[in-house]
Amino acid sequence: MREHGKASDSELPTVSRRGFLGGAGALAGGLAATGLVGGASPAGAEVCGLEWGPRVDLTGLKENFAPQEVKQFTIPAGGIDHLGLHSTDVFTIPGMGEFSVDFSGYFRVARAHPSTFDWAAAEVRVNIVDLRLFGRNEALGEIAVRLNPDILSSGQIFATKPREDGNSVAEEPKACRIATAAVFELRKLGLSVFNKEPILLMNEHITRVPPVDDPSGHALLFRLPLYNLQDPKGEPVAYLTSLRYGADHYLTEGEVRTIKERS
Amino acid sequence: MREHGKASDSELPTVSRRGFLGGAGALAGGLAATGLVGGASPAGAEVCGLEWGPRVDLTGLKENFAPQEVKQFTIPAGGIDHLGLHSTDVFTIPGMGEFSVDFSGYFRVARAHPSTFDWAAAEVRVNIVDLRLFGRNEALGEIAVRLNPDILSSGQIFATKPREDGNSVAEEPKACRIATAAVFELRKLGLSVFNKEPILLMNEHITRVPPVDDPSGHALLFRLPLYNLQDPKGEPVAYLTSLRYGADHYLTEGEVRTIKERS
């Protein structure tokens, strides 16, 4: 198992580094590599602290592929989950119009060991450590989505609210939020865009951890600006106006490999 | 007139630098000051590109104080507005409970020259360049809010949606969003907290630019994590769960001075 930052670096070596950081990120990354700034890691995210929440320590976490049994109202030990994922995203592109795109693919989620195994009281820290989605729209052509390696996508699963009498409820849905940094490659347009503000994936009705076969996720956003990776300091070139998603079930190692090999 | 980054630096010299950037930000800032990284500015934001949207060029923008006339459905030339501001924020602090706090104070908003003076078509880029709010809660004591100088708080006022027939509507409310980075000083607790994800101030019914005497703003957020400035990489120590705000009218230079002198 490799560490998140390094895996992302080696697999996605070039264009994303310019994203949120602009030229300065690449500069700082370069300095880190020479030992002038920071330390061992060349990742801009670590030098500049572009972390939208705490980092999950991957040490010792088990890689979870299909088949897995996921029980309702049960908190499992931490692990790295490989789950199918689908979404429907609506983009507005000034001068072009509004476009709805269906995506499917997978995400790899590092799920820390829980604060407790009590369903209601448990808090769980999560990071998205890989993301691959593919979609198609007649006007926009093929669109590929991947994780932005310059920013740590971090989130958490919350304890349920205590009841009025102060006692927690054993079988109550939990809430989850993940601040997500992505790159959308609109290949027909020759345009890759990324978000500087999180795409906040959220779900207030989780009855399983991880939330497999749960189609009810959405992103909390309002005209989220998307920036051109080739002009990261410029004005937004597109907006994400709506996103609904569903986590599917665990994938096999072979299914994950097939998705990752699709370019 | 001083530049945003520099003004913030000189007025708020120490603690905020550790915020989003962690130790690395201070390091990069220090290197910038020595000329090893970046350029002239010691601001971490410029070295590391922590900008939640484009920067407004302040050159030549007029400083606007009371009295000002603000006409409905009219786009003014760019300027730097000094407006009264009030908000009601709800915080959840694990182990302590939920707290609603009323704040009042001011914000200083750099408003770029518009893309056009046509109300419906105009797009306007804005940055919050200063923010001072003061509130009090019986349990939490005095709370002061200020802008986080490590992150550029950037936003925009949008063109109205074209009608079905493709023509724009002359007198239609405009929408506005500003991604805001703040520091909340909970003085009685000896705790200062900040947000790593934007507090997204938004308003979908703006009939004046700037939106003076408009109480209908709110923040789009879901359990927004707040981090301890003294432990920026740790787990969240509080959450902002609701925020409603209203922009008041222009303040005089004397009123702004009084607010800024309050510490």
Interface residues (C-beta under 8 A of the other chain):
Chain A: F20 L21 G22 A24 G25 L27 A28 L31 L36 V37 G38 E46 V47 C48 G49 L50 E51 W52 G53 P54 R55 R125 Q156 F158 A175 R177 A179 K196 E197 P198 L200 M202 L220 L221 F222 R223 P225 P232 K233 G234 E235 P236
Chain B: F20 L21 G22 A24 G25 L27 A28 L31 L36 V37 G38 E46 V47 C48 G49 L50 E51 W52 G53 P54 R55 R125 Q156 F158 A175 R177 A179 K196 E197 P198 L200 M202 L220 L221 F222 R223 P225 P232 K233 G234 E235 P236
